[in-house]
Structure formats: C-alpha cells, structure tokens
Amino acid sequence: MRWDGLFGDLDAQWHAAEQQDLELRVNELARMEAARLTLADALRGGLGGEVGAVLRNGVAHHGLLQRVEDQWMLLLEGGRSVVVPLAKVLRVSGLGPARASRRGRVHHSLAAALRVLARNRAVVVLELESIQPSRLRGVLDQVGADYVVVQQLADGVVRARDNQQGRVVVPVEAMVSIMSAADNEF
C-alpha cells in the first residue's frame, strides 16, 4: 500500500510538472504569435467600430473604421472620408482585444488610395505634419512615387478655373491625413 501511495504521489508530481511545462510552452507560443501582429492587424480587429486616432500633428480624428490596409486606414468621420497613413498615428482608442490578419492577396498602398482620389478629381484637404496644424485644400493632379501635385483651391469655394491658386508639390511623407467627401470609392 505504501508503494502504491508513493508511486501515485510521484505520478501526480510528474503530471503536474508536465501540465506546467505545457502551459509555459502555450504561453510562449501566444507571446510569439502576438509579436508577429502589426498595427494594421490590431486595427482590422476593430473594423466597423468607432475609433479615435491622434496623429503626429496633434489632430484627432474620430469615426467609423471602414478599411485597413498595411499602410493606411480609412475612417468615416461625419460626412467625409479620412485616409490616415499608419506611420502618422500616435495612438488609437476604441479598439477591443480582437486582432485580424489581412485577407486576400491584393494590397492597396497609400499611393493607390491617392490615385483613386486623383482619378475622381475629388477635392481633398491634406493635413500636413508641422509644428502647428497646417492644411492644404485642392485637387490631386498627379501622384508620384513619393509625392503628390495639388492644384490648390481657395477655402470654401467649389472647384473652378477662377479659384485655382496654383500648383504645389507635397511629399507623401509630409501628409498626416487626407480628407475628402464620403462618397469616394476606396
């Protein structure tokens, strides 16, 4: 009987050690999996929900998270769409614990989103990275590899030849957000 109790105790200790080792391995695998996730994956987990994003220039945008690509996210904020380069985000609030990897094989870069706006001749407002918030209103005439050409428009007026204020080149790196009417297709 004593031997049965001794072997039973040793067996229980062995099973407890095995269970502890298994839990350590599972926890380490979970940490390794989490380490592979990107900001875009965290944002994709919040698709369809309301989020707030504070950007590098101090401006905050609050809206419905409609789309997330590797380089940018799309918010519906009131009656306008806001494209935010992920590299310009300081923090995001309103996300839950869900995470989601990218689906599909087609990747839409920030340049691709800007080309849609240029093709549609959409009036946009570019928020630029600067010490004080700076905005530029106009139409994207050209989208280059790392810059855009903007035909500037006077504030508060519709697009017409007599209100054009010249063309300006803006590095994509300087753009903190791109706002346009909500009916643009992204």
C-alpha positions in Angstrom: 0.0 0.0 0.0 2.8 2.4 0.8 4.4 1.8 -2.5 1.1 2.5 -4.3 0.8 5.8 -2.4 4.5 6.7 -3.2 4.1 5.9 -6.9 0.8 7.7 -7.0 2.4 10.7 -5.5 5.3 10.6 -7.9 2.9 10.1 -10.8 0.9 13.2 -9.7 4.0 15.3 -9.4 5.1 14.2 -12.9 1.7 15.1 -14.4 1.7 18.5 -12.6 5.2 19.2 -14.0 4.1 18.2 -17.5 1.0 20.4 -17.2 3.1 23.3 -16.0 5.6 22.8 -18.9 2.7 22.6 -21.4 1.2 25.9 -20.0 4.6 27.6 -20.3 5.0 26.5 -23.9 1.5 27.6 -24.8 2.0 31.0 -23.2 5.3 31.4 -25.1 3.7 30.5 -28.4 0.9 33.0 -27.7 3.6 35.7 -27.0 5.4 34.8 -30.2 2.2 35.0 -32.2 1.3 38.4 -30.7 4.8 39.6 -31.5 4.1 39.0 -35.2 1.0 41.2 -35.2 1.2 44.7 -36.7 -0.7 47.9 -36.0 -2.8 47.1 -39.1 -3.8 43.7 -37.6 -4.9 45.4 -34.4 -6.9 47.9 -36.4 -8.5 45.2 -38.5 -9.9 43.7 -35.4 -11.9 46.9 -34.9 -13.3 47.2 -38.4 -16.8 48.5 -38.3 -16.4 50.1 -34.9 -15.9 53.7 -33.7 -12.3 54.6 -33.0 -10.3 57.7 -32.2 -6.9 58.4 -33.7 -4.5 61.0 -32.5 -2.0 61.9 -35.2 1.6 63.2 -35.1 0.5 66.8 -35.7 -1.8 66.6 -32.6 -5.0 66.5 -34.6 -7.5 63.8 -33.6 -10.0 62.1 -35.9 -13.0 60.1 -34.6 -15.1 57.9 -36.8 -16.2 54.6 -38.1 -13.2 52.4 -39.1 -14.1 51.3 -42.6 -10.9 49.9 -44.1 -7.4 49.0 -43.0 -4.5 48.3 -45.3 -0.9 47.7 -44.4 0.0 51.4 -44.9 -3.3 53.3 -44.2 -6.7 53.2 -42.6 -10.0 54.8 -43.7 -12.3 56.5 -41.2 -15.8 57.8 -41.9 -16.0 61.0 -39.9 -19.3 62.7 -40.2 -19.8 63.4 -43.9 -16.2 62.9 -45.0 -13.7 60.1 -45.5 -10.4 60.4 -43.8 -7.4 58.4 -45.1 -4.7 58.2 -42.4 -1.2 56.8 -43.1 -0.5 54.4 -40.2 3.0 55.8 -39.9 1.5 59.1 -38.8 -0.6 57.6 -35.9 0.4 58.3 -32.3 -2.4 56.3 -30.7 -5.8 54.8 -31.3 -8.6 54.4 -28.8 -11.7 52.4 -29.0 -10.1 49.1 -30.1 -11.1 45.8 -28.4 -8.8 42.8 -28.0 -9.7 41.3 -31.4 -6.9 41.1 -34.0 -7.3 40.1 -37.6 -4.7 39.3 -40.3 -5.0 40.7 -43.8 -7.3 38.8 -46.1 -6.8 38.4 -49.8 -3.8 38.9 -51.9 -4.4 42.4 -53.2 -2.6 45.0 -51.3 -3.7 48.6 -51.7 -0.9 51.0 -50.9 -1.3 54.6 -49.8 -0.3 55.6 -53.3 -3.2 53.5 -54.7 -5.7 55.3 -52.5 -4.3 58.6 -53.5 -4.6 57.6 -57.2 -8.3 56.9 -56.7 -8.8 60.4 -55.3 -6.8 61.9 -58.2 -8.7 59.9 -60.8 -12.0 61.0 -59.3 -10.8 64.6 -59.2 -12.0 64.8 -55.6 -11.5 67.9 -53.6 -9.3 67.0 -50.7 -7.9 68.6 -47.6 -4.4 67.5 -46.8 -3.3 67.8 -43.1 0.4 68.3 -43.1 2.9 67.4 -40.5 4.2 70.6 -38.9 4.6 72.3 -35.5 1.2 73.8 -35.8 -1.7 72.1 -37.7 -1.4 73.0 -41.4 -3.9 72.3 -44.1 -3.9 72.4 -47.9 -7.1 72.3 -49.9 -7.2 71.3 -53.5 -7.4 68.5 -56.1 -4.7 65.9 -56.6 -3.4 66.4 -60.1 -0.6 63.8 -60.0 0.5 61.0 -57.7 4.2 60.2 -57.9 6.2 57.5 -56.1 6.7 59.7 -53.0 4.9 63.0 -53.8 1.6 64.4 -55.0 0.9 67.5 -57.1 -2.0 69.5 -55.7 -3.9 72.1 -57.6 -4.7 74.5 -54.7 -8.2 75.8 -54.3 -9.5 78.7 -52.2 -11.2 77.6 -49.0 -15.0 77.3 -49.0 -15.5 77.6 -52.8 -16.1 74.9 -55.4 -13.6 73.8 -58.0 -13.5 76.2 -60.9 -10.7 77.8 -63.0 -11.1 81.2 -61.4 -10.5 80.0 -57.9 -7.3 77.9 -58.5 -4.4 79.2 -56.5 -1.5 77.4 -58.2 0.1 74.0 -58.0 2.2 72.8 -55.2 4.2 69.6 -54.7 3.8 67.8 -51.4 5.9 64.8 -50.2 3.8 61.9 -49.2 5.8 61.7 -46.0 4.5 65.2 -45.0 0.9 64.1 -45.2 -0.7 63.3 -41.9 -4.3 62.7 -43.2 -6.2 63.1 -46.4 -9.9 64.2 -46.1 -12.5 64.1 -48.9 -16.2 63.6 -49.4 -17.5 60.4 -48.0 -18.7 59.1 -51.4 -15.3 58.5 -52.8 -14.5 54.9 -53.5 -11.6 53.4 -51.7 
